[in-house]
């Protein structure tokens, strides 16, 4: 499992350096969406995609390490 954990950790840390901030959780994403009032929808979309990707990767890591 060590190699898989390395790959997953690399994927998770890649988003710490992305141009668009990745929200920590759904509540943070919802707060941003409410605050921007319809502007910057392309950024909101990217944030949602990144959050979904990270959530999926964390779930996979959790299932593998059970």
mmCIF file of the N, C-alpha and C atoms, coordinates in Angstrom:
data_MODEL
# 
_entry.id   MODEL 
# 
loop_
_atom_site.group_PDB 
_atom_site.id 
_atom_site.type_symbol 
_atom_site.label_atom_id 
_atom_site.label_alt_id 
_atom_site.label_comp_id 
_atom_site.label_asym_id 
_atom_site.label_entity_id 
_atom_site.label_seq_id 
_atom_site.pdbx_PDB_ins_code 
_atom_site.Cartn_x 
_atom_site.Cartn_y 
_atom_site.Cartn_z 
_atom_site.occupancy 
_atom_site.B_iso_or_equiv 
_atom_site.pdbx_formal_charge 
_atom_site.auth_seq_id 
_atom_site.auth_comp_id 
_atom_site.auth_asym_id 
_atom_site.auth_atom_id 
_atom_site.pdbx_PDB_model_num 
ATOM 1   N N  . UNK A 1 1  ? 0.805   -1.195 0.000   1.00 0.00 ? 1  UNK A N  1 
ATOM 2   C CA . UNK A 1 1  ? 0.000   0.000  0.000   1.00 0.00 ? 1  UNK A CA 1 
ATOM 3   C C  . UNK A 1 1  ? 0.855   1.268  0.000   1.00 0.00 ? 1  UNK A C  1 
ATOM 4   N N  . UNK A 1 2  ? 2.115   1.186  0.293   1.00 0.00 ? 2  UNK A N  1 
ATOM 5   C CA . UNK A 1 2  ? 2.966   2.361  0.389   1.00 0.00 ? 2  UNK A CA 1 
ATOM 6   C C  . UNK A 1 2  ? 3.005   3.178  -0.879  1.00 0.00 ? 2  UNK A C  1 
ATOM 7   N N  . UNK A 1 3  ? 3.115   2.515  -2.017  1.00 0.00 ? 3  UNK A N  1 
ATOM 8   C CA . UNK A 1 3  ? 3.169   3.214  -3.301  1.00 0.00 ? 3  UNK A CA 1 
ATOM 9   C C  . UNK A 1 3  ? 1.843   3.923  -3.586  1.00 0.00 ? 3  UNK A C  1 
ATOM 10  N N  . UNK A 1 4  ? 0.730   3.266  -3.286  1.00 0.00 ? 4  UNK A N  1 
ATOM 11  C CA . UNK A 1 4  ? -0.582  3.868  -3.492  1.00 0.00 ? 4  UNK A CA 1 
ATOM 12  C C  . UNK A 1 4  ? -0.748  5.089  -2.596  1.00 0.00 ? 4  UNK A C  1 
ATOM 13  N N  . UNK A 1 5  ? -0.342  4.980  -1.333  1.00 0.00 ? 5  UNK A N  1 
ATOM 14  C CA . UNK A 1 5  ? -0.418  6.124  -0.418  1.00 0.00 ? 5  UNK A CA 1 
ATOM 15  C C  . UNK A 1 5  ? 0.419   7.291  -0.924  1.00 0.00 ? 5  UNK A C  1 
ATOM 16  N N  . UNK A 1 6  ? 1.590   7.011  -1.467  1.00 0.00 ? 6  UNK A N  1 
ATOM 17  C CA . UNK A 1 6  ? 2.441   8.076  -2.019  1.00 0.00 ? 6  UNK A CA 1 
ATOM 18  C C  . UNK A 1 6  ? 1.752   8.775  -3.173  1.00 0.00 ? 6  UNK A C  1 
ATOM 19  N N  . UNK A 1 7  ? 1.138   8.023  -4.052  1.00 0.00 ? 7  UNK A N  1 
ATOM 20  C CA . UNK A 1 7  ? 0.445   8.603  -5.207  1.00 0.00 ? 7  UNK A CA 1 
ATOM 21  C C  . UNK A 1 7  ? -0.728  9.467  -4.739  1.00 0.00 ? 7  UNK A C  1 
ATOM 22  N N  . UNK A 1 8  ? -1.511  8.938  -3.811  1.00 0.00 ? 8  UNK A N  1 
ATOM 23  C CA . UNK A 1 8  ? -2.660  9.682  -3.306  1.00 0.00 ? 8  UNK A CA 1 
ATOM 24  C C  . UNK A 1 8  ? -2.221  10.951 -2.585  1.00 0.00 ? 8  UNK A C  1 
ATOM 25  N N  . UNK A 1 9  ? -1.217  10.858 -1.744  1.00 0.00 ? 9  UNK A N  1 
ATOM 26  C CA . UNK A 1 9  ? -0.724  12.044 -1.032  1.00 0.00 ? 9  UNK A CA 1 
ATOM 27  C C  . UNK A 1 9  ? -0.193  13.096 -1.995  1.00 0.00 ? 9  UNK A C  1 
ATOM 28  N N  . UNK A 1 10 ? 0.459   12.649 -3.054  1.00 0.00 ? 10 UNK A N  1 
ATOM 29  C CA . UNK A 1 10 ? 0.955   13.590 -4.069  1.00 0.00 ? 10 UNK A CA 1 
ATOM 30  C C  . UNK A 1 10 ? -0.211  14.315 -4.736  1.00 0.00 ? 10 UNK A C  1 
ATOM 31  N N  . UNK A 1 11 ? -1.270  13.581 -5.055  1.00 0.00 ? 11 UNK A N  1 
ATOM 32  C CA . UNK A 1 11 ? -2.449  14.198 -5.654  1.00 0.00 ? 11 UNK A CA 1 
ATOM 33  C C  . UNK A 1 11 ? -3.089  15.208 -4.705  1.00 0.00 ? 11 UNK A C  1 
ATOM 34  N N  . UNK A 1 12 ? -3.204  14.846 -3.443  1.00 0.00 ? 12 UNK A N  1 
ATOM 35  C CA . UNK A 1 12 ? -3.840  15.731 -2.471  1.00 0.00 ? 12 UNK A CA 1 
ATOM 36  C C  . UNK A 1 12 ? -3.035  17.013 -2.253  1.00 0.00 ? 12 UNK A C  1 
ATOM 37  N N  . UNK A 1 13 ? -1.715  16.921 -2.228  1.00 0.00 ? 13 UNK A N  1 
ATOM 38  C CA . UNK A 1 13 ? -0.906  18.115 -1.997  1.00 0.00 ? 13 UNK A CA 1 
ATOM 39  C C  . UNK A 1 13 ? -0.813  18.991 -3.240  1.00 0.00 ? 13 UNK A C  1 
ATOM 40  N N  . UNK A 1 14 ? -1.073  18.441 -4.409  1.00 0.00 ? 14 UNK A N  1 
ATOM 41  C CA . UNK A 1 14 ? -1.014  19.238 -5.641  1.00 0.00 ? 14 UNK A CA 1 
ATOM 42  C C  . UNK A 1 14 ? -2.024  20.382 -5.596  1.00 0.00 ? 14 UNK A C  1 
ATOM 43  N N  . UNK A 1 15 ? -3.148  20.174 -4.950  1.00 0.00 ? 15 UNK A N  1 
ATOM 44  C CA . UNK A 1 15 ? -4.173  21.211 -4.909  1.00 0.00 ? 15 UNK A CA 1 
ATOM 45  C C  . UNK A 1 15 ? -3.839  22.326 -3.930  1.00 0.00 ? 15 UNK A C  1 
ATOM 46  N N  . UNK A 1 16 ? -2.887  22.119 -3.061  1.00 0.00 ? 16 UNK A N  1 
ATOM 47  C CA . UNK A 1 16 ? -2.453  23.188 -2.162  1.00 0.00 ? 16 UNK A CA 1 
ATOM 48  C C  . UNK A 1 16 ? -1.720  24.284 -2.938  1.00 0.00 ? 16 UNK A C  1 
ATOM 49  N N  . UNK A 1 17 ? -1.243  23.940 -4.124  1.00 0.00 ? 17 UNK A N  1 
ATOM 50  C CA . UNK A 1 17 ? -0.472  24.890 -4.921  1.00 0.00 ? 17 UNK A CA 1 
ATOM 51  C C  . UNK A 1 17 ? -1.202  25.356 -6.173  1.00 0.00 ? 17 UNK A C  1 
ATOM 52  N N  . UNK A 1 18 ? -2.470  25.047 -6.308  1.00 0.00 ? 18 UNK A N  1 
ATOM 53  C CA . UNK A 1 18 ? -3.181  25.419 -7.525  1.00 0.00 ? 18 UNK A CA 1 
ATOM 54  C C  . UNK A 1 18 ? -3.534  26.902 -7.526  1.00 0.00 ? 18 UNK A C  1 
ATOM 55  N N  . UNK A 1 19 ? -3.797  27.430 -8.702  1.00 0.00 ? 19 UNK A N  1 
ATOM 56  C CA . UNK A 1 19 ? -4.125  28.853 -8.844  1.00 0.00 ? 19 UNK A CA 1 
ATOM 57  C C  . UNK A 1 19 ? -5.455  29.169 -8.178  1.00 0.00 ? 19 UNK A C  1 
ATOM 58  N N  . UNK A 1 20 ? -6.428  28.279 -8.349  1.00 0.00 ? 20 UNK A N  1 
ATOM 59  C CA . UNK A 1 20 ? -7.742  28.452 -7.724  1.00 0.00 ? 20 UNK A CA 1 
ATOM 60  C C  . UNK A 1 20 ? -7.725  27.732 -6.379  1.00 0.00 ? 20 UNK A C  1 
ATOM 61  N N  . UNK A 1 21 ? -8.142  28.442 -5.348  1.00 0.00 ? 21 UNK A N  1 
ATOM 62  C CA . UNK A 1 21 ? -8.167  27.853 -4.010  1.00 0.00 ? 21 UNK A CA 1 
ATOM 63  C C  . UNK A 1 21 ? -9.164  26.702 -3.962  1.00 0.00 ? 21 UNK A C  1 
ATOM 64  N N  . UNK A 1 22 ? -8.762  25.633 -3.314  1.00 0.00 ? 22 UNK A N  1 
ATOM 65  C CA . UNK A 1 22 ? -9.669  24.508 -3.123  1.00 0.00 ? 22 UNK A CA 1 
ATOM 66  C C  . UNK A 1 22 ? -10.313 24.646 -1.749  1.00 0.00 ? 22 UNK A C  1 
ATOM 67  N N  . UNK A 1 23 ? -11.657 24.694 -1.704  1.00 0.00 ? 23 UNK A N  1 
ATOM 68  C CA . UNK A 1 23 ? -12.303 24.822 -0.400  1.00 0.00 ? 23 UNK A CA 1 
ATOM 69  C C  . UNK A 1 23 ? -12.020 23.609 0.482   1.00 0.00 ? 23 UNK A C  1 
ATOM 70  N N  . UNK A 1 24 ? -11.989 23.834 1.767   1.00 0.00 ? 24 UNK A N  1 
ATOM 71  C CA . UNK A 1 24 ? -11.710 22.749 2.724   1.00 0.00 ? 24 UNK A CA 1 
ATOM 72  C C  . UNK A 1 24 ? -12.889 21.790 2.847   1.00 0.00 ? 24 UNK A C  1 
ATOM 73  N N  . UNK A 1 25 ? -14.120 22.301 2.636   1.00 0.00 ? 25 UNK A N  1 
ATOM 74  C CA . UNK A 1 25 ? -15.305 21.463 2.761   1.00 0.00 ? 25 UNK A CA 1 
ATOM 75  C C  . UNK A 1 25 ? -16.468 22.108 2.017   1.00 0.00 ? 25 UNK A C  1 
ATOM 76  N N  . UNK A 1 26 ? -17.608 21.435 2.023   1.00 0.00 ? 26 UNK A N  1 
ATOM 77  C CA . UNK A 1 26 ? -18.791 21.915 1.295   1.00 0.00 ? 26 UNK A CA 1 
ATOM 78  C C  . UNK A 1 26 ? -19.279 23.248 1.846   1.00 0.00 ? 26 UNK A C  1 
ATOM 79  N N  . UNK A 1 27 ? -19.195 23.433 3.159   1.00 0.00 ? 27 UNK A N  1 
ATOM 80  C CA . UNK A 1 27 ? -19.651 24.685 3.770   1.00 0.00 ? 27 UNK A CA 1 
ATOM 81  C C  . UNK A 1 27 ? -18.842 25.869 3.258   1.00 0.00 ? 27 UNK A C  1 
ATOM 82  N N  . UNK A 1 28 ? -17.546 25.691 3.097   1.00 0.00 ? 28 UNK A N  1 
ATOM 83  C CA . UNK A 1 28 ? -16.695 26.760 2.576   1.00 0.00 ? 28 UNK A CA 1 
ATOM 84  C C  . UNK A 1 28 ? -17.061 27.089 1.125   1.00 0.00 ? 28 UNK A C  1 
ATOM 85  N N  . UNK A 1 29 ? -17.337 26.065 0.346   1.00 0.00 ? 29 UNK A N  1 
ATOM 86  C CA . UNK A 1 29 ? -17.754 26.272 -1.040  1.00 0.00 ? 29 UNK A CA 1 
ATOM 87  C C  . UNK A 1 29 ? -19.079 27.022 -1.087  1.00 0.00 ? 29 UNK A C  1 
ATOM 88  N N  . UNK A 1 30 ? -20.036 26.628 -0.256  1.00 0.00 ? 30 UNK A N  1 
ATOM 89  C CA . UNK A 1 30 ? -21.334 27.300 -0.206  1.00 0.00 ? 30 UNK A CA 1 
ATOM 90  C C  . UNK A 1 30 ? -21.187 28.759 0.219   1.00 0.00 ? 30 UNK A C  1 
ATOM 91  N N  . UNK A 1 31 ? -20.312 29.020 1.180   1.00 0.00 ? 31 UNK A N  1 
ATOM 92  C CA . UNK A 1 31 ? -20.089 30.393 1.644   1.00 0.00 ? 31 UNK A CA 1 
ATOM 93  C C  . UNK A 1 31 ? -19.517 31.257 0.527   1.00 0.00 ? 31 UNK A C  1 
ATOM 94  N N  . UNK A 1 32 ? -18.579 30.700 -0.241  1.00 0.00 ? 32 UNK A N  1 
ATOM 95  C CA . UNK A 1 32 ? -18.008 31.447 -1.367  1.00 0.00 ? 32 UNK A CA 1 
ATOM 96  C C  . UNK A 1 32 ? -19.077 31.723 -2.416  1.00 0.00 ? 32 UNK A C  1 
ATOM 97  N N  . UNK A 1 33 ? -19.890 30.719 -2.713  1.00 0.00 ? 33 UNK A N  1 
ATOM 98  C CA . UNK A 1 33 ? -20.942 30.884 -3.720  1.00 0.00 ? 33 UNK A CA 1 
ATOM 99  C C  . UNK A 1 33 ? -21.928 31.972 -3.303  1.00 0.00 ? 33 UNK A C  1 
ATOM 100 N N  . UNK A 1 34 ? -22.276 31.995 -2.040  1.00 0.00 ? 34 UNK A N  1 
ATOM 101 C CA . UNK A 1 34 ? -23.211 33.007 -1.545  1.00 0.00 ? 34 UNK A CA 1 
ATOM 102 C C  . UNK A 1 34 ? -22.579 34.390 -1.587  1.00 0.00 ? 34 UNK A C  1 
ATOM 103 N N  . UNK A 1 35 ? -21.314 34.489 -1.211  1.00 0.00 ? 35 UNK A N  1 
ATOM 104 C CA . UNK A 1 35 ? -20.633 35.782 -1.156  1.00 0.00 ? 35 UNK A CA 1 
ATOM 105 C C  . UNK A 1 35 ? -20.393 36.381 -2.539  1.00 0.00 ? 35 UNK A C  1 
ATOM 106 N N  . UNK A 1 36 ? -20.177 35.555 -3.555  1.00 0.00 ? 36 UNK A N  1 
ATOM 107 C CA . UNK A 1 36 ? -19.850 36.118 -4.872  1.00 0.00 ? 36 UNK A CA 1 
ATOM 108 C C  . UNK A 1 36 ? -21.083 36.534 -5.664  1.00 0.00 ? 36 UNK A C  1 
ATOM 109 N N  . UNK A 1 37 ? -22.266 36.149 -5.232  1.00 0.00 ? 37 UNK A N  1 
ATOM 110 C CA . UNK A 1 37 ? -23.543 36.573 -5.806  1.00 0.00 ? 37 UNK A CA 1 
ATOM 111 C C  . UNK A 1 37 ? -23.595 36.457 -7.329  1.00 0.00 ? 37 UNK A C  1 
ATOM 112 N N  . UNK A 1 38 ? -23.090 35.358 -7.857  1.00 0.00 ? 38 UNK A N  1 
ATOM 113 C CA . UNK A 1 38 ? -23.195 35.110 -9.294  1.00 0.00 ? 38 UNK A CA 1 
ATOM 114 C C  . UNK A 1 38 ? -22.019 35.559 -10.124 1.00 0.00 ? 38 UNK A C  1 
ATOM 115 N N  . UNK A 1 39 ? -21.091 36.298 -9.536  1.00 0.00 ? 39 UNK A N  1 
ATOM 116 C CA . UNK A 1 39 ? -19.909 36.671 -10.294 1.00 0.00 ? 39 UNK A CA 1 
ATOM 117 C C  . UNK A 1 39 ? -18.845 35.592 -10.104 1.00 0.00 ? 39 UNK A C  1 
ATOM 118 N N  . UNK A 1 40 ? -17.914 35.533 -10.978 1.00 0.00 ? 40 UNK A N  1 
ATOM 119 C CA . UNK A 1 40 ? -16.817 34.569 -10.917 1.00 0.00 ? 40 UNK A CA 1 
ATOM 120 C C  . UNK A 1 40 ? -17.318 33.124 -10.958 1.00 0.00 ? 40 UNK A C  1 
ATOM 121 N N  . UNK A 1 41 ? -18.340 32.873 -11.752 1.00 0.00 ? 41 UNK A N  1 
ATOM 122 C CA . UNK A 1 41 ? -18.895 31.524 -11.821 1.00 0.00 ? 41 UNK A CA 1 
ATOM 123 C C  . UNK A 1 41 ? -17.882 30.494 -12.317 1.00 0.00 ? 41 UNK A C  1 
ATOM 124 N N  . UNK A 1 42 ? -16.972 30.900 -13.182 1.00 0.00 ? 42 UNK A N  1 
ATOM 125 C CA . UNK A 1 42 ? -15.958 29.958 -13.675 1.00 0.00 ? 42 UNK A CA 1 
ATOM 126 C C  . UNK A 1 42 ? -15.041 29.531 -12.533 1.00 0.00 ? 42 UNK A C  1 
ATOM 127 N N  . UNK A 1 43 ? -14.731 30.451 -11.631 1.00 0.00 ? 43 UNK A N  1 
ATOM 128 C CA . UNK A 1 43 ? -13.897 30.113 -10.467 1.00 0.00 ? 43 UNK A CA 1 
ATOM 129 C C  . UNK A 1 43 ? -14.680 29.212 -9.523  1.00 0.00 ? 43 UNK A C  1 
ATOM 130 N N  . UNK A 1 44 ? -15.949 29.524 -9.313  1.00 0.00 ? 44 UNK A N  1 
ATOM 131 C CA . UNK A 1 44 ? -16.794 28.700 -8.460  1.00 0.00 ? 44 UNK A CA 1 
ATOM 132 C C  . UNK A 1 44 ? -16.883 27.276 -9.006  1.00 0.00 ? 44 UNK A C  1 
ATOM 133 N N  . UNK A 1 45 ? -17.032 27.160 -10.311 1.00 0.00 ? 45 UNK A N  1 
ATOM 134 C CA . UNK A 1 45 ? -17.088 25.839 -10.933 1.00 0.00 ? 45 UNK A CA 1 
ATOM 135 C C  . UNK A 1 45 ? -15.795 25.079 -10.708 1.00 0.00 ? 45 UNK A C  1 
ATOM 136 N N  . UNK A 1 46 ? -14.655 25.734 -10.893 1.00 0.00 ? 46 UNK A N  1 
ATOM 137 C CA . UNK A 1 46 ? -13.362 25.076 -10.694 1.00 0.00 ? 46 UNK A CA 1 
ATOM 138 C C  . UNK A 1 46 ? -13.186 24.657 -9.243  1.00 0.00 ? 46 UNK A C  1 
ATOM 139 N N  . UNK A 1 47 ? -13.602 25.508 -8.304  1.00 0.00 ? 47 UNK A N  1 
ATOM 140 C CA . UNK A 1 47 ? -13.506 25.162 -6.893  1.00 0.00 ? 47 UNK A CA 1 
ATOM 141 C C  . UNK A 1 47 ? -14.341 23.921 -6.591  1.00 0.00 ? 47 UNK A C  1 
ATOM 142 N N  . UNK A 1 48 ? -15.530 23.845 -7.170  1.00 0.00 ? 48 UNK A N  1 
ATOM 143 C CA . UNK A 1 48 ? -16.396 22.686 -6.941  1.00 0.00 ? 48 UNK A CA 1 
ATOM 144 C C  . UNK A 1 48 ? -15.789 21.421 -7.523  1.00 0.00 ? 48 UNK A C  1 
ATOM 145 N N  . UNK A 1 49 ? -15.197 21.526 -8.700  1.00 0.00 ? 49 UNK A N  1 
ATOM 146 C CA . UNK A 1 49 ? -14.544 20.364 -9.318  1.00 0.00 ? 49 UNK A CA 1 
ATOM 147 C C  . UNK A 1 49 ? -13.398 19.882 -8.442  1.00 0.00 ? 49 UNK A C  1 
ATOM 148 N N  . UNK A 1 50 ? -12.574 20.803 -7.983  1.00 0.00 ? 50 UNK A N  1 
ATOM 149 C CA . UNK A 1 50 ? -11.427 20.440 -7.149  1.00 0.00 ? 50 UNK A CA 1 
ATOM 150 C C  . UNK A 1 50 ? -11.875 19.813 -5.832  1.00 0.00 ? 50 UNK A C  1 
ATOM 151 N N  . UNK A 1 51 ? -12.912 20.371 -5.212  1.00 0.00 ? 51 UNK A N  1 
ATOM 152 C CA . UNK A 1 51 ? -13.415 19.801 -3.960  1.00 0.00 ? 51 UNK A CA 1 
ATOM 153 C C  . UNK A 1 51 ? -13.928 18.388 -4.198  1.00 0.00 ? 51 UNK A C  1 
ATOM 154 N N  . UNK A 1 52 ? -14.645 18.184 -5.285  1.00 0.00 ? 52 UNK A N  1 
ATOM 155 C CA . UNK A 1 52 ? -15.151 16.850 -5.605  1.00 0.00 ? 52 UNK A CA 1 
ATOM 156 C C  . UNK A 1 52 ? -14.026 15.859 -5.822  1.00 0.00 ? 52 UNK A C  1 
ATOM 157 N N  . UNK A 1 53 ? -12.985 16.284 -6.522  1.00 0.00 ? 53 UNK A N  1 
ATOM 158 C CA . UNK A 1 53 ? -11.835 15.406 -6.787  1.00 0.00 ? 53 UNK A CA 1 
ATOM 159 C C  . UNK A 1 53 ? -11.144 15.024 -5.480  1.00 0.00 ? 53 UNK A C  1 
ATOM 160 N N  . UNK A 1 54 ? -10.884 16.011 -4.645  1.00 0.00 ? 54 UNK A N  1 
ATOM 161 C CA . UNK A 1 54 ? -10.201 15.742 -3.372  1.00 0.00 ? 54 UNK A CA 1 
ATOM 162 C C  . UNK A 1 54 ? -11.055 14.849 -2.479  1.00 0.00 ? 54 UNK A C  1 
ATOM 163 N N  . UNK A 1 55 ? -12.348 15.087 -2.446  1.00 0.00 ? 55 UNK A N  1 
ATOM 164 C CA . UNK A 1 55 ? -13.245 14.256 -1.646  1.00 0.00 ? 55 UNK A CA 1 
ATOM 165 C C  . UNK A 1 55 ? -13.192 12.808 -2.116  1.00 0.00 ? 55 UNK A C  1 
ATOM 166 N N  . UNK A 1 56 ? -13.195 12.613 -3.420  1.00 0.00 ? 56 UNK A N  1 
ATOM 167 C CA . UNK A 1 56 ? -13.139 11.255 -3.971  1.00 0.00 ? 56 UNK A CA 1 
ATOM 168 C C  . UNK A 1 56 ? -11.809 10.577 -3.653  1.00 0.00 ? 56 UNK A C  1 
ATOM 169 N N  . UNK A 1 57 ? -10.711 11.305 -3.791  1.00 0.00 ? 57 UNK A N  1 
ATOM 170 C CA . UNK A 1 57 ? -9.391  10.730 -3.514  1.00 0.00 ? 57 UNK A CA 1 
ATOM 171 C C  . UNK A 1 57 ? -9.262  10.369 -2.037  1.00 0.00 ? 57 UNK A C  1 
ATOM 172 N N  . UNK A 1 58 ? -9.756  11.230 -1.154  1.00 0.00 ? 58 UNK A N  1 
ATOM 173 C CA . UNK A 1 58 ? -9.710  10.923 0.280   1.00 0.00 ? 58 UNK A CA 1 
ATOM 174 C C  . UNK A 1 58 ? -10.547 9.693  0.604   1.00 0.00 ? 58 UNK A C  1 
ATOM 175 N N  . UNK A 1 59 ? -11.689 9.552  -0.046  1.00 0.00 ? 59 UNK A N  1 
ATOM 176 C CA . UNK A 1 59 ? -12.528 8.379  0.171   1.00 0.00 ? 59 UNK A CA 1 
ATOM 177 C C  . UNK A 1 59 ? -11.811 7.114  -0.277  1.00 0.00 ? 59 UNK A C  1 
ATOM 178 N N  . UNK A 1 60 ? -11.185 7.162  -1.436  1.00 0.00 ? 60 UNK A N  1 
ATOM 179 C CA . UNK A 1 60 ? -10.451 6.005  -1.932  1.00 0.00 ? 60 UNK A CA 1 
ATOM 180 C C  . UNK A 1 60 ? -9.322  5.633  -0.961  1.00 0.00 ? 60 UNK A C  1 
ATOM 181 N N  . UNK A 1 61 ? -8.605  6.639  -0.492  1.00 0.00 ? 61 UNK A N  1 
ATOM 182 C CA . UNK A 1 61 ? -7.514  6.385  0.456   1.00 0.00 ? 61 UNK A CA 1 
ATOM 183 C C  . UNK A 1 61 ? -8.045  5.736  1.734   1.00 0.00 ? 61 UNK A C  1 
ATOM 184 N N  . UNK A 1 62 ? -9.172  6.233  2.211   1.00 0.00 ? 62 UNK A N  1 
ATOM 185 C CA . UNK A 1 62 ? -9.780  5.669  3.424   1.00 0.00 ? 62 UNK A CA 1 
ATOM 186 C C  . UNK A 1 62 ? -10.167 4.199  3.211   1.00 0.00 ? 62 UNK A C  1 
ATOM 187 N N  . UNK A 1 63 ? -10.738 3.891  2.073   1.00 0.00 ? 63 UNK A N  1 
ATOM 188 C CA . UNK A 1 63 ? -11.170 2.519  1.788   1.00 0.00 ? 63 UNK A CA 1 
ATOM 189 C C  . UNK A 1 63 ? -9.971  1.573  1.624   1.00 0.00 ? 63 UNK A C  1 
ATOM 190 N N  . UNK A 1 64 ? -8.917  2.051  1.005   1.00 0.00 ? 64 UNK A N  1 
ATOM 191 C CA . UNK A 1 64 ? -7.737  1.233  0.806   1.00 0.00 ? 64 UNK A CA 1 
ATOM 192 C C  . UNK A 1 64 ? -7.055  0.920  2.122   1.00 0.00 ? 64 UNK A C  1 
ATOM 193 N N  . UNK A 1 65 ? -7.041  1.875  3.028   1.00 0.00 ? 65 UNK A N  1 
ATOM 194 C CA . UNK A 1 65 ? -6.326  1.707  4.291   1.00 0.00 ? 65 UNK A CA 1 
ATOM 195 C C  . UNK A 1 65 ? -7.140  1.040  5.388   1.00 0.00 ? 65 UNK A C  1 
ATOM 196 N N  . UNK A 1 66 ? -8.322  0.575  5.070   1.00 0.00 ? 66 UNK A N  1 
ATOM 197 C CA . UNK A 1 66 ? -9.140  -0.126 6.083   1.00 0.00 ? 66 UNK A CA 1 
ATOM 198 C C  . UNK A 1 66 ? -8.567  -1.499 6.337   1.00 0.00 ? 66 UNK A C  1 
# 
